[in-house]
Amino acid sequence: MIELVNFYLIPGLVLGAIYALAAAGLSLAYGVLRFANFAHGELMTWGGYAALVAVVALGISPWVALPIAIAATIPVALAADRAFYAPLRRAQPAVLLISSFGVALMIRAVVYLVWGPTPQGYARGFTPPLVFEGIRIQQRHLMILAGTAIAALLVHLLLSRSRAGRAMRAMADDPDLARVTGVPVAGVIRLTWCVAAALAAVAGVFLAVDTELTPLLGFNVLLAAFAAAILGGIGRPWGAALGGLILGVVEELSTYPLIGGAPLLEPAYKGGVAFAVLVLVLIFRPQGLFKGMG
């Protein structure tokens, strides 16, 4: 039982927390802007590399570099919206979706040009895990879980307690009615991009801390983030976050040696779990757990 917790459940919760942040940003953008942003993974990558610059230049930890990563990622998202998405706002959602593919390729090309294809990491020495009654947890995993909880609380306060958050929810529920009642649409769109980019940057830094930095960092988890968003109900950030946690735990548990000492699924194939979940949800409950938008 301790082995299950230490090597499968805790890593699954950590992976799920990263998925939750990425999926919540995706779902929030879809709810307000009504299109699936395939450049979201590249925003994660950009945030991870922005933190690397701060870590190397200032000699700080990636945790301290989080605000810098956020501050560097938000202008990229706003610039992409102003240059590419805003002129196509009234076009069909498929047109915006394809344009987001183009934005993703442009951001990735800049990452390759500036930092190259070689994997990199935030320099850190060995830190012993914390042990509680046989349960072992890496300090970085504890920081990721705590950071995710703080980010979730801040987003909750924004959406539920602030006037701007209520305007965002109004836009997500009924954009036409929101416009008629005087909701500042342009401001809501900018705020949505800021929040989505901030969540992407935090998810990118957390993922890089737990693994390593590569130009495909965010792209490699984009399918899982979409699967989590659809599982929770597309356009519902809290549902997407819950979907991310579920998906992360299921991915890790899929490799648990339950029968005869052999893993249920070879670790090399556990990434396919996200695709399987995505297909099953689309077949049996396309509205997701919390009845997302159509």
C-alpha positions in Angstrom: 0.0 0.0 0.0 2.8 2.4 0.9 4.4 1.6 -2.5 1.2 2.4 -4.2 1.0 5.8 -2.5 4.7 6.7 -2.9 5.3 5.7 -6.5 1.9 6.0 -8.1 -0.6 8.1 -6.2 1.6 11.0 -5.3 3.2 11.3 -8.7 -0.3 11.0 -10.2 -1.5 13.9 -8.1 1.5 16.0 -9.1 1.0 15.2 -12.8 -2.7 15.8 -12.3 -2.0 19.2 -10.7 0.0 20.3 -13.7 -2.8 19.0 -16.0 -5.3 20.9 -13.9 -3.5 24.2 -14.3 -3.1 23.8 -18.1 -6.7 22.5 -18.6 -8.2 25.3 -16.5 -6.5 27.9 -18.7 -7.6 26.2 -21.8 -11.2 25.9 -20.5 -11.4 29.5 -19.4 -10.2 30.7 -22.8 -12.8 28.5 -24.5 -15.6 29.7 -22.3 -15.0 33.4 -23.0 -13.5 33.3 -26.5 -15.3 30.2 -27.9 -12.3 28.6 -29.6 -9.8 25.9 -28.7 -6.4 27.5 -28.4 -3.8 25.1 -29.6 -1.0 27.5 -28.8 -1.7 27.0 -25.1 1.0 24.4 -24.9 3.6 26.8 -26.4 2.6 29.4 -23.8 3.5 26.8 -21.2 6.9 26.3 -22.9 7.5 30.0 -23.1 6.8 30.4 -19.4 9.2 27.6 -18.6 12.0 29.1 -20.6 11.3 32.6 -19.2 11.8 31.2 -15.7 15.1 29.6 -16.9 16.4 33.0 -18.0 15.6 34.4 -14.6 17.1 31.4 -12.8 20.4 31.7 -14.8 20.6 35.5 -14.9 19.5 36.3 -11.3 20.6 33.1 -9.5 17.1 32.5 -8.1 15.1 29.4 -7.7 12.4 28.6 -10.3 9.8 29.1 -7.5 10.9 32.7 -7.1 11.0 33.1 -10.9 7.3 32.3 -11.2 6.2 35.9 -11.3 8.8 36.6 -14.0 7.6 33.7 -16.1 4.0 35.0 -15.8 5.0 38.5 -16.7 6.9 37.3 -19.7 4.1 35.0 -21.0 1.1 37.4 -20.7 2.5 39.8 -23.3 3.0 36.9 -25.8 -0.7 35.9 -25.4 -1.9 39.5 -25.7 0.2 40.1 -28.8 -1.0 36.9 -30.4 -4.6 37.9 -29.7 -4.1 41.4 -31.1 -2.2 40.4 -34.2 -3.9 37.1 -35.1 -7.1 36.3 -33.2 -8.8 39.7 -32.9 -9.0 40.2 -36.7 -10.7 36.8 -37.0 -13.0 37.1 -34.0 -16.1 37.0 -36.1 -14.9 34.1 -38.2 -15.9 30.5 -37.8 -14.3 28.8 -34.7 -12.4 26.4 -37.1 -10.6 29.5 -38.6 -9.5 30.6 -35.1 -8.5 27.1 -34.3 -6.3 26.8 -37.3 -4.8 30.2 -36.6 -3.8 29.0 -33.2 -1.9 26.2 -34.8 0.1 28.8 -36.7 0.7 30.9 -33.6 1.9 27.7 -31.8 4.4 27.0 -34.6 5.7 30.6 -34.5 6.3 30.6 -30.8 8.0 27.2 -31.0 10.2 28.4 -33.8 11.3 31.3 -31.6 12.0 28.9 -28.7 14.2 26.8 -31.0 16.0 29.8 -32.3 16.8 31.3 -28.9 17.4 28.3 -26.7 18.0 25.5 -29.2 16.7 21.9 -29.2 18.9 20.6 -26.3 17.0 19.7 -23.2 17.8 22.0 -20.2 16.9 22.1 -16.6 16.8 24.4 -13.6 20.1 23.8 -11.8 19.4 22.2 -8.4 21.2 19.9 -6.1 19.9 16.8 -4.5 17.2 17.4 -1.9 16.2 14.4 0.3 12.5 13.6 0.2 10.2 14.3 3.2 9.1 11.2 5.1 5.9 10.9 7.0 5.1 7.4 8.5 6.7 5.7 5.5 5.1 8.0 2.9 7.8 9.8 0.9 7.3 12.9 -1.0 9.8 15.0 -2.9 10.0 18.6 -1.8 9.5 19.8 -5.4 6.3 17.7 -5.5 5.1 19.3 -2.3 5.8 22.7 -3.8 3.9 21.9 -7.0 0.9 20.7 -5.1 0.9 23.8 -2.8 1.5 26.1 -5.7 -1.4 24.6 -7.6 -3.7 25.0 -4.6 -2.7 28.7 -4.3 -3.3 29.3 -8.0 -6.7 27.6 -7.8 -7.6 29.8 -4.8 -6.6 33.0 -6.6 -8.6 32.1 -9.7 -11.6 31.2 -7.5 -11.4 34.6 -5.8 -11.1 36.3 -9.1 -14.1 34.6 -10.7 -16.4 34.6 -7.7 -15.5 37.8 -5.7 -14.4 40.4 -8.2 -16.5 42.5 -10.7 -14.1 41.5 -13.5 -14.6 37.8 -12.7 -18.4 38.2 -12.8 -18.0 39.9 -16.2 -15.9 36.9 -17.4 -18.6 34.5 -16.2 -21.3 36.6 -17.9 -19.4 36.4 -21.1 -18.9 32.7 -20.8 -22.6 32.1 -20.0 -24.2 34.4 -22.7 -21.8 36.7 -24.7 -24.6 38.4 -26.6 -26.5 39.3 -23.4 -23.3 40.4 -21.7 -22.6 42.8 -24.6 -26.2 44.2 -24.4 -25.9 44.8 -20.6 -22.7 46.8 -21.0 -20.0 44.3 -20.1 -16.7 45.7 -21.4 -16.0 42.9 -23.9 -12.5 44.1 -24.9 -11.4 44.3 -21.3 -12.9 40.9 -20.5 -11.0 39.3 -23.4 -7.7 40.9 -22.3 -8.2 39.7 -18.7 -9.1 36.2 -19.9 -5.9 36.0 -21.9 -3.9 37.3 -18.9 -5.4 34.6 -16.6 -5.0 31.8 -19.1 -1.4 32.8 -19.9 -0.6 33.0 -16.2 -2.0 29.5 -15.6 0.0 28.2 -18.6 3.2 29.8 -17.4 2.8 28.3 -13.9 2.0 24.9 -15.4 5.1 25.1 -17.7 7.4 26.0 -14.8 6.0 23.2 -12.7 6.3 20.7 -15.5 9.9 21.8 -16.2 10.8 21.5 -12.5 9.4 18.0 -12.4 11.0 16.9 -15.7 13.2 19.0 -18.0 12.9 21.9 -20.4 12.5 21.1 -24.1 10.9 23.1 -26.9 8.1 20.5 -27.0 7.5 20.7 -23.2 3.9 22.1 -23.5 3.0 20.4 -26.7 3.7 17.0 -25.2 1.0 17.6 -22.6 -1.5 19.5 -24.8 -3.6 16.4 -25.6 -3.8 15.6 -21.9 -4.8 19.1 -21.1 -7.6 19.0 -23.7 -8.7 15.6 -22.5 -8.9 17.0 -19.0 -10.9 20.1 -20.1 -13.4 17.9 -22.0 -13.6 15.4 -19.2 -14.5 18.2 -16.8 -16.8 20.0 -19.2 -15.2 22.4 -21.8 -15.7 26.0 -20.7 -15.9 25.1 -17.0 -12.5 25.9 -15.4 -13.2 24.0 -12.2 -14.4 21.0 -14.0 -11.3 21.1 -16.1 -9.1 21.3 -13.0 -10.9 18.2 -11.5 -10.5 16.5 -14.9 -6.8 17.1 -14.8 -6.4 15.6 -11.3 -8.4 12.5 -12.3 -6.5 12.1 -15.6 -3.1 12.4 -13.9 -3.9 9.8 -11.2 -5.4 7.5 -13.8 -2.3 7.8 -16.0 0.1 6.8 -13.2 -2.2 4.1 -11.8 -2.4 2.5 -15.3 1.2 1.3 -14.8 0.6 -0.2 -11.4 1.6 -4.0 -11.3 -1.9 -5.2 -10.2 -1.9 -8.6 -11.9 1.0 -11.0 -11.5 3.6 -8.4 -10.9 3.3 -7.0 -14.4 2.2 -3.4 -15.0 -1.4 -3.0 -16.3 0.2 -0.8 -19.0 3.8 -0.4 -20.0 5.0 3.1 -18.9 6.0 4.0 -22.5 2.3 3.7 -23.4 0.7 5.6 -20.5 0.5 8.8 -22.5 -2.2 7.0 -24.6 -4.5 7.0 -21.5 -5.3 10.7 -22.2 -6.3 9.9 -25.7 -8.4 6.9 -24.6 -10.2 9.1 -21.9 -10.8 11.8 -24.6 -12.4 9.3 -27.0 -14.5 7.6 -24.3 -15.8 10.9 -22.9 -16.7 12.1 -26.4 -18.6 8.9 -27.0 -20.4 8.4 -23.7 -20.6 11.9 -22.1 -19.6 14.6 -24.6 -20.8 17.4 -22.3 -18.3 16.3 -19.6 -18.7 15.8 -15.9 -20.1 19.3 -15.4 -22.1 19.8 -18.7 -19.7 22.0 -20.6 -20.6 24.2 -23.5 -21.5 22.8 -26.9 
